Amino acid sequence: CEYGPYSNKVIIPNYNSEGKLDYFIARSFEEDTFKKYDAPSADKNNLIWFENLINWNLPVILCEGAFDAIAIKRNAIPLYGKTLSKKLTKRLLNNDIKDIYLALDSDALKSTLKIAGDILQSGKTLHVIKLDSKDPSDMGFEHFTHLVQQSQEFTFSDLFSLKLSI
């Protein structure tokens, strides 16, 4: 492309808790693209996505992507995948956060089991949001908020039942 490698992409910056740019992701907005996402090389284990926007005194919502977090609007942390970074894990488990909502796609069952197990073992209250076939960015703020409000606490019994179902 004559305008550079990011000319057909939306740039999503990531700022740390001090408001300093520490990373970015570039996502193509074209339908048929060779590479949907582009990003510089970095140790992503030392990042908490959208960290500057998180109020650690309120419940947090963990989701897969930046557009999901943007659609959720409130205290949402994108994972940019299906796993927690080491820094995020430490912050979630060693903090006064009491409620954590996990909203991963329905195809991420193994990741949901792993993350849910870690959160439950730490003594936090967990809610697993069942997304069916739509991402939060597809369903929109109001529908997703309704799912959050209707969610029940996810327990070790729920975790065991979910493990047996696969």
C-alpha positions as a LaTeX table, in Angstrom:
\begin{tabular}{lrrr}
\hline
Residue & $x$ (\AA) & $y$ (\AA) & $z$ (\AA) \\
\hline
Cys1 & 0.00 & 0.00 & 0.00 \\
Glu2 & 1.36 & 3.44 & $-0.87$ \\
Tyr3 & 0.39 & 4.94 & 2.52 \\
Gly4 & 2.19 & 2.42 & 4.73 \\
Pro5 & 1.40 & $-0.85$ & 6.46 \\
Tyr6 & $-1.44$ & 0.53 & 8.61 \\
Ser7 & $-3.34$ & 2.60 & 6.04 \\
Asn8 & $-6.27$ & 0.15 & 5.76 \\
Lys9 & $-6.48$ & $-0.53$ & 9.48 \\
Val10 & $-8.03$ & 0.88 & 12.60 \\
Ile11 & $-5.35$ & 1.56 & 15.20 \\
Ile12 & $-6.34$ & 0.68 & 18.76 \\
Pro13 & $-3.88$ & 2.11 & 21.28 \\
Asn14 & $-3.27$ & 0.65 & 24.71 \\
Tyr15 & $-2.38$ & 2.86 & 27.65 \\
Asn16 & $-1.07$ & 1.67 & 30.99 \\
Ser17 & $-2.29$ & 2.81 & 34.41 \\
Glu18 & $-0.09$ & 5.91 & 34.17 \\
Gly19 & $-1.66$ & 6.94 & 30.87 \\
Lys20 & 1.42 & 6.08 & 28.80 \\
Leu21 & 1.11 & 4.34 & 25.46 \\
Asp22 & 2.57 & 0.88 & 25.89 \\
Tyr23 & 1.25 & $-1.00$ & 22.86 \\
Phe24 & $-1.15$ & $-0.92$ & 19.94 \\
Ile25 & $-3.07$ & $-3.27$ & 17.70 \\
Ala26 & $-3.98$ & $-2.57$ & 14.08 \\
Arg27 & $-7.12$ & $-4.26$ & 12.74 \\
Ser28 & $-8.02$ & $-4.33$ & 9.08 \\
Phe29 & $-11.41$ & $-2.96$ & 8.14 \\
Glu30 & $-11.39$ & $-4.69$ & 4.74 \\
Glu31 & $-13.50$ & $-7.81$ & 4.17 \\
Asp32 & $-10.95$ & $-9.99$ & 2.42 \\
Thr33 & $-7.60$ & $-9.29$ & 3.92 \\
Phe34 & $-4.52$ & $-11.43$ & 4.22 \\
Lys35 & $-3.85$ & $-10.37$ & 7.80 \\
Lys36 & $-6.78$ & $-9.31$ & 10.00 \\
Tyr37 & $-4.61$ & $-8.06$ & 12.89 \\
Asp38 & $-1.15$ & $-6.53$ & 12.95 \\
Ala39 & 0.92 & $-5.50$ & 15.93 \\
Pro40 & 4.51 & $-4.89$ & 16.92 \\
Ser41 & 6.47 & $-7.61$ & 18.69 \\
Ala42 & 6.31 & $-7.34$ & 22.46 \\
Asp43 & 5.98 & $-9.39$ & 25.63 \\
Lys44 & 2.21 & $-9.28$ & 26.03 \\
Asn45 & 2.43 & $-10.97$ & 29.44 \\
Asn46 & 3.36 & $-7.59$ & 30.91 \\
Leu47 & 0.27 & $-5.82$ & 29.56 \\
Ile48 & $-3.22$ & $-5.21$ & 30.82 \\
Trp49 & $-5.32$ & $-4.09$ & 27.89 \\
Phe50 & $-7.18$ & $-0.80$ & 28.40 \\
Glu51 & $-5.59$ & $-0.58$ & 31.84 \\
Asn52 & $-6.03$ & 3.19 & 32.06 \\
Leu53 & $-9.82$ & 2.76 & 31.74 \\
Ile54 & $-10.28$ & 0.19 & 34.51 \\
Asn55 & $-11.69$ & 1.01 & 37.93 \\
Trp56 & $-10.29$ & $-1.80$ & 40.05 \\
Asn57 & $-12.83$ & $-1.08$ & 42.80 \\
Leu58 & $-15.72$ & $-2.23$ & 40.60 \\
Pro59 & $-16.54$ & $-5.56$ & 38.93 \\
Val60 & $-14.57$ & $-6.18$ & 35.75 \\
Ile61 & $-15.66$ & $-7.90$ & 32.55 \\
Leu62 & $-13.15$ & $-10.02$ & 30.65 \\
Cys63 & $-13.83$ & $-10.35$ & 26.92 \\
Glu64 & $-11.90$ & $-11.45$ & 23.85 \\
Gly65 & $-11.35$ & $-8.37$ & 21.71 \\
Ala66 & $-11.08$ & $-4.60$ & 21.75 \\
Phe67 & $-14.34$ & $-4.07$ & 19.87 \\
Asp68 & $-16.11$ & $-6.28$ & 22.40 \\
Ala69 & $-14.70$ & $-4.15$ & 25.23 \\
Ile70 & $-15.73$ & $-0.96$ & 23.43 \\
Ala71 & $-19.28$ & $-2.30$ & 22.97 \\
Ile72 & $-19.48$ & $-3.35$ & 26.64 \\
Lys73 & $-18.38$ & 0.17 & 27.62 \\
Arg74 & $-17.95$ & $-0.37$ & 31.36 \\
Asn75 & $-14.84$ & $-1.79$ & 33.02 \\
Ala76 & $-14.17$ & $-4.26$ & 30.22 \\
Ile77 & $-10.74$ & $-5.74$ & 29.65 \\
Pro78 & $-10.07$ & $-7.33$ & 26.27 \\
Leu79 & $-7.80$ & $-10.37$ & 26.36 \\
Tyr80 & $-6.94$ & $-10.19$ & 22.65 \\
Gly81 & $-7.49$ & $-13.90$ & 22.63 \\
Lys82 & $-8.58$ & $-16.49$ & 25.12 \\
Thr83 & $-5.95$ & $-16.36$ & 27.86 \\
Leu84 & $-5.01$ & $-13.98$ & 30.67 \\
Ser85 & $-1.65$ & $-12.24$ & 30.63 \\
Lys86 & 0.54 & $-12.82$ & 33.68 \\
Lys87 & 0.16 & $-9.19$ & 34.72 \\
Leu88 & $-3.64$ & $-9.33$ & 34.44 \\
Thr89 & $-3.81$ & $-12.62$ & 36.33 \\
Lys90 & $-1.75$ & $-11.17$ & 39.17 \\
Arg91 & $-3.85$ & $-7.99$ & 39.27 \\
Leu92 & $-7.16$ & $-9.87$ & 39.28 \\
Leu93 & $-6.23$ & $-12.48$ & 41.85 \\
Asn94 & $-4.24$ & $-10.25$ & 44.22 \\
Asn95 & $-6.67$ & $-7.35$ & 44.32 \\
Asp96 & $-9.81$ & $-6.44$ & 46.23 \\
Ile97 & $-11.96$ & $-7.07$ & 43.15 \\
Lys98 & $-14.84$ & $-9.21$ & 44.31 \\
Asp99 & $-16.81$ & $-9.79$ & 41.10 \\
Ile100 & $-15.42$ & $-10.86$ & 37.75 \\
Tyr101 & $-17.53$ & $-11.45$ & 34.66 \\
Leu102 & $-16.14$ & $-13.73$ & 31.96 \\
Ala103 & $-17.55$ & $-13.25$ & 28.45 \\
Leu104 & $-15.67$ & $-15.47$ & 26.03 \\
Asp105 & $-17.06$ & $-16.79$ & 22.75 \\
Ser106 & $-18.84$ & $-20.14$ & 22.81 \\
Asp107 & $-15.89$ & $-21.70$ & 20.92 \\
Ala108 & $-13.58$ & $-20.92$ & 23.87 \\
Leu109 & $-14.85$ & $-23.57$ & 26.28 \\
Lys110 & $-11.41$ & $-24.86$ & 27.33 \\
Ser111 & $-10.20$ & $-21.32$ & 27.99 \\
Thr112 & $-13.35$ & $-20.57$ & 29.96 \\
Leu113 & $-12.72$ & $-23.66$ & 32.11 \\
Lys114 & $-9.11$ & $-22.68$ & 32.79 \\
Ile115 & $-9.83$ & $-19.03$ & 33.62 \\
Ala116 & $-12.93$ & $-19.91$ & 35.66 \\
Gly117 & $-10.98$ & $-22.46$ & 37.70 \\
Asp118 & $-8.23$ & $-19.97$ & 38.49 \\
Ile119 & $-10.70$ & $-17.25$ & 39.48 \\
Leu120 & $-12.81$ & $-19.55$ & 41.65 \\
Gln121 & $-9.73$ & $-20.89$ & 43.47 \\
Ser122 & $-8.80$ & $-17.31$ & 44.38 \\
Gly123 & $-12.12$ & $-16.84$ & 46.18 \\
Lys124 & $-13.52$ & $-14.25$ & 43.78 \\
Thr125 & $-17.16$ & $-14.22$ & 42.71 \\
Leu126 & $-17.41$ & $-15.24$ & 39.07 \\
His127 & $-20.18$ & $-14.85$ & 36.52 \\
Val128 & $-19.80$ & $-16.61$ & 33.17 \\
Ile129 & $-21.82$ & $-14.84$ & 30.48 \\
Lys130 & $-23.29$ & $-17.22$ & 27.91 \\
Leu131 & $-22.85$ & $-15.51$ & 24.55 \\
Asp132 & $-24.38$ & $-18.19$ & 22.31 \\
Ser133 & $-23.27$ & $-17.30$ & 18.78 \\
Lys134 & $-22.78$ & $-13.52$ & 19.00 \\
Asp135 & $-19.89$ & $-11.45$ & 20.32 \\
Pro136 & $-20.65$ & $-8.48$ & 22.59 \\
Ser137 & $-19.70$ & $-6.21$ & 19.68 \\
Asp138 & $-22.31$ & $-7.94$ & 17.49 \\
Met139 & $-25.13$ & $-7.95$ & 20.06 \\
Gly140 & $-24.58$ & $-4.39$ & 21.29 \\
Phe141 & $-24.46$ & $-2.70$ & 24.66 \\
Glu142 & $-28.10$ & $-3.11$ & 25.71 \\
His143 & $-28.38$ & $-6.81$ & 24.92 \\
Phe144 & $-25.04$ & $-7.57$ & 26.53 \\
Thr145 & $-25.93$ & $-5.53$ & 29.64 \\
His146 & $-29.13$ & $-7.55$ & 29.93 \\
Leu147 & $-27.08$ & $-10.78$ & 29.87 \\
Val148 & $-24.82$ & $-9.43$ & 32.61 \\
Gln149 & $-27.79$ & $-8.46$ & 34.76 \\
Gln150 & $-29.40$ & $-11.88$ & 34.30 \\
Ser151 & $-26.21$ & $-13.86$ & 34.99 \\
Gln152 & $-25.96$ & $-16.08$ & 38.04 \\
Glu153 & $-22.88$ & $-16.69$ & 40.14 \\
Phe154 & $-20.72$ & $-19.42$ & 38.61 \\
Thr155 & $-19.64$ & $-21.96$ & 41.23 \\
Phe156 & $-17.30$ & $-24.95$ & 41.50 \\
Ser157 & $-20.35$ & $-27.12$ & 40.89 \\
Asp158 & $-21.00$ & $-25.25$ & 37.63 \\
Leu159 & $-17.35$ & $-25.67$ & 36.67 \\
Phe160 & $-17.53$ & $-29.42$ & 37.32 \\
Ser161 & $-20.76$ & $-29.74$ & 35.29 \\
Leu162 & $-19.21$ & $-27.80$ & 32.42 \\
Lys163 & $-16.14$ & $-30.06$ & 32.45 \\
Leu164 & $-18.37$ & $-33.14$ & 32.31 \\
Ser165 & $-20.26$ & $-31.74$ & 29.33 \\
Ile166 & $-17.20$ & $-31.80$ & 27.06 \\
\hline
\end{tabular}
